[in-house]
Amino acid sequence: MGEQLSKAEKKADRERKKAAKKQARADRAYVRWFAFLRFAAGVLKVFLPYKRHDETAGYEDRPYVFLCNHYSMIDVMFPAVAVKKPLHFMAKKDLWDNGFLRWFCNKSRCIPVSRDGASGDVKAIMQAMKYIKNGENILIYPEGTRNRQKEGLLPFKGGFAAIAIKTKTPIVPIVQSSKPGLFKKIHVTYGKPIEFTEYYGCKLTDENIAECEEKIRSVMLEMHSRYRDKKDGK
């Protein structure tokens, strides 16, 4: 019996090591993929130019929750060039219905978000928090969908403030002045990290979360208005 148990333990140990090696290979491939995305963003900048306005030197010292307003599918390049280590995009679950987008989302380790039920959102929030606790960054589009209107920002969807507070993570706002276009220069502002340390370790109320999200929205609206009236190429 003891010998059989020993064999079972050895087999389980081999399986664990095999799984660990497989995961390590996948993690290395993911890092290489993100490096490729950063390279591709540099190439795209030739055709979709933008002027970068930095409020801070970098975001490499700890995990961050990045927020970006949303005009098109290429919006991912603006957060991608802000950090060297990978970040996970929170994306609508509907994107997985398209073959190419499903491939891209899985390759980028995106977090699927279901807006048609609380259970889907909870699962996405838990996954985002897990990534943050592992020292990784996440990106959230607070508008929840692409802005096809002329107004500055669409109404924000909730959730991002709670994620940041519960994981004690700074929020970095990134704002595009307008929709990117072929050879049309836009302005992209990278904000200073914002932390709600006064709520760390506290029991959050809906009012607390709403107050924090409104503060972030006000900051992003100010960032948007700062450059939206500038002429292309300026």
Buried (B, 14 or more C-beta within 10 A) or exposed (E): EEEEEEEEEEEEEEEEEEEEEEEEEEEEEBEEBBBEBBEBBEEBBEEBBBBEBEEEEEBEEEBBBBBBBBBBEEBBBBBBBBBEEBBBBBBBBEBBEEEEBBEBBEBBBBBBBBBEEEEBBEBBBEBBBEBBEEEBBBBBBBBBEBBEEEEBBBEBBEBBBBBBBBBBBBBBBBBBBBBBBEEBBBBBBBBEBBEBEEBEEEEBEEEBBEEBBEBBBEBBBBBBEBBBEBEEEE
